[in-house]
Amino acid sequence: MNKHLYCCQNAAQNFLDHIIPVPDDFNVDPKCLHGLDQSEFINGLKAFTEIIQAMYIDMIQNTETYGLPLVEDIQYEKYNPKAGASWYSAFRLVTTLHNMVQCGELTGEGIAVNKKIFAETNKKLKNYSVSNTPMILKKLCDYGFIIQGSETFTISHADGGYIIPALYGYMSNVRLYKYALFSLNYFLATPQDTWSDAWSMSMFAEYLAGEEREFYESFNRHLLTTDLVVGKSDDYSNISFRREYVMPKGKPILIRFHSDHGTLRIGLRLRHINSYSDYIETVPERVKQIFRRESNCRLCKEPCENLFTWTFEGITYAVCGYMYYFDIADYKPEDVAFYNQIILREVKAAGQKVKKT
């Protein structure tokens, strides 16, 4: 991911990097169509996605015209409410459009929105709240949207066509808290009850190449044979650029995959290292090194009151037990077997702990 000065710019870049080109044909959820046929919806979604893509580029280059708080990204490394607010402010472009759809109805002229309900909805949201609404509306108009009216206003688009009904169909069928919504990823407009783990895995793999892709596909195939389940505790589990595996019965997240602009990142959340540290001492050095780390997460006050500790090679290490992952540094396909064994031992140790309690 390209790095920028401000948190909000990097959030916009993150959404931009994860926009997937809309294919010429895919299985559209009938709930999204609203009078369009499948090809019309796809054409409308393509045009809408291109607009959002252009607006994210503009948001990065002309940040002040969107009214976003300018907090330098370096401040995001530690807990800093202002930095968090700057990051989340990039959400307001798509949040505004989503709220318009949720507070409106599709008519022959466009989407008719109740202004009072729209304003109240904006205020109720927490991290996704919309500030400086007039600036966002003005920017939408710069990109061809037409907003007219007072108590009830109508949003349409100068190009006509299928943009507005596709916008309405897409946004009305997707919850705000699905992260992929902010990259307008087309698979959210497919029937989600038909998603399979294999399909989701292949979507993720499209972001990767070379050894990273080989490592991911091999590691992921093994994970599907364990007692882990694809995470259902949040909306990341079936998003193409992020996958999570969790312990059964609501235990904490164990493995997290995500892609930063085509670069694989895998984090392991391991809580029972002391149970199999003797095995870790037999693995190659590049695998061992991930267990030699200490840190406090940026959400904690110092000193950290929730430390997780383990002993490896006679040294005791500590990390924040609230939010930590062991990040794999080198994605060598020949190391997959070692990570598979680590995961099997972690799952076994976790299961034994459950039985004792």
C-alpha positions in Angstrom: 0.0 0.0 0.0 1.3 3.5 -0.8 1.9 5.4 2.3 0.6 9.0 2.7 1.1 11.7 5.3 -2.4 11.5 7.0 -4.4 8.7 8.5 -7.5 9.5 6.4 -5.4 9.3 3.2 -4.1 5.9 4.1 -7.6 4.7 4.8 -8.8 5.9 1.4 -5.8 4.2 -0.2 -6.6 0.9 1.6 -10.2 1.0 0.1 -8.8 2.0 -3.3 -6.3 -0.9 -3.3 -9.0 -3.5 -2.6 -11.4 -2.5 -5.3 -12.0 -5.6 -7.4 -12.8 -4.9 -11.1 -16.4 -5.8 -11.7 -16.6 -8.8 -14.1 -18.7 -8.7 -17.2 -20.9 -11.4 -15.9 -21.6 -12.8 -12.4 -24.5 -14.2 -10.4 -26.4 -11.1 -9.1 -28.6 -11.5 -6.0 -32.2 -10.9 -7.2 -32.6 -8.6 -4.2 -30.2 -6.1 -5.8 -32.0 -5.8 -9.2 -34.9 -3.5 -8.4 -36.3 -3.7 -12.0 -33.0 -4.1 -13.8 -31.9 -7.2 -15.5 -28.6 -8.8 -14.6 -26.5 -7.1 -17.4 -28.0 -3.7 -16.6 -27.2 -4.0 -13.0 -23.6 -5.1 -13.8 -23.1 -2.1 -16.2 -24.5 0.3 -13.5 -22.3 -1.2 -10.8 -19.2 -0.9 -13.1 -19.9 2.8 -13.7 -20.6 3.5 -10.0 -17.4 1.7 -9.0 -15.4 3.8 -11.4 -16.8 6.9 -9.8 -16.0 5.8 -6.3 -12.5 4.8 -7.5 -11.9 8.3 -8.9 -13.3 9.9 -5.8 -10.9 8.0 -3.5 -8.0 9.2 -5.7 -9.3 12.7 -5.3 -9.8 12.3 -1.6 -6.1 11.3 -1.3 -4.9 14.2 -3.5 -7.3 16.9 -2.3 -8.1 15.7 1.3 -9.1 19.1 2.7 -12.0 19.4 0.2 -13.7 16.5 1.9 -13.5 18.0 5.3 -11.5 15.1 6.8 -9.4 15.7 9.9 -5.7 15.8 9.0 -3.8 13.8 11.6 -0.4 12.4 10.6 -0.3 8.7 10.2 2.7 8.3 12.6 0.3 9.1 15.4 -1.7 6.0 14.5 1.1 3.7 15.9 0.0 4.5 19.5 -3.5 4.8 20.9 -4.6 8.2 19.7 -8.3 9.0 19.4 -7.6 11.9 16.9 -5.7 9.5 14.7 -8.5 7.0 14.8 -11.0 9.7 14.0 -8.9 10.7 11.0 -8.8 7.1 9.7 -12.5 6.6 10.1 -13.4 9.9 8.4 -12.5 8.3 5.1 -15.6 6.1 5.6 -18.0 9.0 5.2 -18.1 9.0 1.4 -19.6 5.6 1.1 -21.4 5.9 4.4 -23.2 9.0 3.0 -24.4 7.0 0.0 -25.4 4.0 2.1 -27.4 6.2 4.4 -29.2 7.9 1.5 -30.4 4.5 0.3 -31.4 3.3 3.8 -33.4 6.5 4.3 -34.9 6.7 0.8 -36.7 4.9 -1.9 -36.1 4.4 -5.6 -38.4 6.4 -7.9 -38.4 7.3 -11.6 -36.4 10.4 -10.8 -33.8 8.9 -8.6 -33.5 8.1 -4.9 -35.9 10.2 -2.8 -34.4 10.7 0.7 -36.1 12.0 3.8 -33.7 14.8 4.9 -34.7 14.6 8.6 -34.3 10.8 8.9 -31.0 11.0 6.9 -29.6 13.6 9.3 -30.7 11.6 12.4 -29.2 8.4 11.0 -25.8 10.2 10.4 -25.7 11.3 14.0 -26.4 7.9 15.5 -23.5 6.1 13.9 -20.3 5.7 15.9 -17.1 5.0 14.0 -19.0 5.4 10.7 -20.5 8.8 11.6 -20.8 11.4 8.8 -19.5 14.9 9.6 -19.2 17.8 7.1 -22.1 16.4 5.1 -22.4 19.5 2.9 -18.8 19.0 1.7 -19.4 15.3 0.8 -22.6 16.2 -1.0 -20.7 18.9 -3.0 -18.0 16.4 -4.0 -20.7 14.0 -5.1 -22.1 16.7 -7.3 -18.6 17.3 -8.8 -18.7 13.7 -10.0 -22.0 14.0 -11.8 -24.5 13.3 -9.0 -27.5 15.7 -8.9 -29.1 16.5 -5.5 -32.3 18.5 -5.5 -35.0 19.3 -3.0 -35.3 20.3 0.7 -37.4 18.3 3.1 -37.2 15.3 0.8 -34.3 15.5 -1.6 -33.6 13.4 -4.7 -30.2 12.1 -5.8 -29.8 11.2 -9.4 -26.9 11.2 -11.9 -26.2 13.3 -15.0 -25.3 10.2 -17.0 -28.7 8.6 -16.3 -28.5 5.0 -17.3 -28.2 2.3 -14.6 -25.9 4.0 -12.0 -28.7 5.1 -9.6 -30.7 1.9 -9.6 -27.5 -0.1 -9.3 -26.3 2.1 -6.4 -29.7 1.6 -4.7 -29.7 -2.2 -5.3 -26.2 -2.6 -4.0 -26.4 -0.4 -0.9 -29.9 -1.7 0.1 -28.7 -5.3 0.2 -25.4 -4.8 2.2 -25.0 -3.9 5.8 -22.9 -0.9 6.6 -20.5 -2.9 8.7 -19.3 -5.1 5.9 -15.8 -3.7 5.4 -15.7 -4.7 1.7 -18.6 -2.3 1.1 -16.2 0.6 1.2 -14.3 -0.9 -1.7 -17.6 -1.5 -3.6 -16.6 -5.1 -4.1 -19.0 -6.8 -6.4 -19.2 -10.1 -4.6 -21.3 -8.4 -1.9 -24.0 -8.3 -4.7 -23.9 -12.1 -5.1 -26.2 -14.4 -3.1 -24.2 -14.7 0.1 -25.8 -18.0 1.1 -24.0 -19.6 -1.9 -20.5 -18.5 -0.8 -18.3 -21.5 0.0 -14.9 -21.6 1.8 -13.3 -22.7 -1.4 -14.8 -19.8 -3.4 -13.7 -17.3 -0.7 -10.2 -18.9 -0.7 -9.9 -18.5 -4.5 -11.0 -14.9 -4.3 -8.3 -14.1 -1.8 -5.7 -15.9 -3.9 -6.4 -13.6 -6.8 -4.5 -10.9 -4.9 -1.3 -12.9 -4.6 1.4 -14.3 -6.8 4.5 -16.5 -6.7 5.6 -18.0 -3.4 3.1 -16.0 -1.4 0.2 -17.5 -3.4 1.7 -21.0 -3.2 2.2 -20.6 0.6 -1.3 -19.3 1.2 -3.1 -22.0 -0.9 -1.1 -24.8 0.7 -1.5 -23.5 4.3 -5.2 -22.8 3.8 -6.0 -26.2 2.3 -4.5 -27.7 5.5 -6.5 -25.4 7.8 -9.7 -26.6 6.2 -8.9 -30.1 7.5 -8.5 -29.0 11.1 -11.0 -28.4 13.8 -10.9 -24.7 13.1 -13.8 -22.9 11.4 -13.8 -20.0 9.0 -14.6 -17.0 11.3 -18.2 -15.9 11.6 -17.7 -13.5 14.5 -17.4 -10.5 12.3 -17.8 -9.5 8.7 -14.3 -10.1 7.6 -14.5 -13.9 7.3 -15.8 -14.0 3.7 -14.2 -10.9 2.4 -11.7 -11.6 -0.3 -8.8 -9.7 1.1 -9.3 -10.9 4.7 -10.0 -14.4 6.0 -10.0 -15.6 9.6 -10.0 -19.0 11.3 -11.3 -19.3 14.8 -11.5 -22.0 17.5 -14.9 -23.7 17.7 -17.3 -22.7 20.4 -16.5 -19.0 20.3 -12.8 -19.2 21.3 -10.6 -16.3 20.2 -9.4 -15.8 16.7 -6.4 -18.0 15.9 -5.4 -17.2 12.3 -5.8 -14.0 10.3 -5.0 -13.7 6.6 -5.1 -10.4 4.8 -3.7 -8.7 1.7 -2.1 -5.2 1.7 -2.1 -4.2 -2.0 -1.2 -7.7 -3.1 1.2 -8.5 -0.3 0.3 -11.4 1.9 0.2 -10.9 5.7 -0.6 -13.9 8.0 -0.9 -13.4 11.7 -1.1 -16.3 14.2 -2.9 -15.8 17.5 -1.3 -18.5 19.7 -2.1 -18.8 23.4 -0.5 -22.1 24.3 3.1 -21.8 23.1 4.5 -23.3 26.4 2.7 -26.6 25.6 4.8 -27.1 22.4 7.9 -24.9 22.7 10.0 -28.0 22.5 8.7 -28.5 18.9 9.3 -24.9 18.0 13.0 -25.3 19.0 13.3 -27.9 16.1 12.0 -25.7 13.3 14.1 -23.5 10.9 15.4 -20.2 12.1 13.1 -18.2 10.0 10.1 -19.9 11.7 11.6 -19.5 15.2 12.1 -15.8 14.8 8.4 -14.9 15.0 8.3 -16.1 18.6 11.1 -13.8 19.7 9.1 -10.6 20.2 7.7 -8.2 22.8 5.2 -5.4 22.3 2.3 -3.4 23.8 -0.6 -2.8 21.5 -1.6 0.8 20.8 -5.0 0.4 22.5 -3.6 -0.1 25.9 -2.5 2.3 28.5 1.0 1.9 29.7 2.1 -0.2 31.4 0.0 -2.9 29.7 -2.3 -4.6 32.2 -3.1 -7.6 30.0 0.2 -9.2 29.2 0.5 -12.6 27.6 3.8 -14.4 28.3 5.6 -17.5 27.1 9.0 -19.0 27.5 11.1 -20.0 24.5 14.8 -21.0 24.5 15.0 -20.2 28.2 13.8 -16.6 27.6 10.4 -15.3 28.8 8.7 -12.9 26.3 5.6 -10.8 26.7 3.0 -9.2 24.4 -0.3 -7.5 25.0 -2.9 -10.2 25.5 -5.7 -8.0 24.2 -4.6 -7.7 20.6 -1.6 -9.5 19.3 -0.6 -11.8 16.4 2.7 -13.5 15.5 3.3 -12.3 12.0 4.9 -14.7 9.6 8.0 -13.0 8.1 8.9 -15.3 5.2 6.4 -17.1 3.0 8.5 -20.1 1.9 6.3 -22.9 0.7 8.6 -25.5 2.3 7.8 -24.0 5.7 4.1 -24.7 5.5 4.6 -28.2 7.1 6.1 -26.6 10.1 3.3 -24.1 10.5 0.8 -26.9 10.1 2.3 -28.8 13.0 2.3 -25.6 15.1 -1.4 -25.1 14.4 -2.2 -28.8 15.2 -0.4 -28.5 18.5 -2.2 -25.2 19.3 -5.6 -26.7 18.6 -4.8 -29.8 20.7 -3.6 -27.7 23.6 -6.6 -25.4 23.5 -8.9 -28.4 23.4 -7.3 -30.0 26.4 -7.7 -26.7 28.3 -11.4 -26.6 27.5 -11.8 -30.2 28.8 -10.2 -29.3 32.1 -12.4 -26.3 32.6 
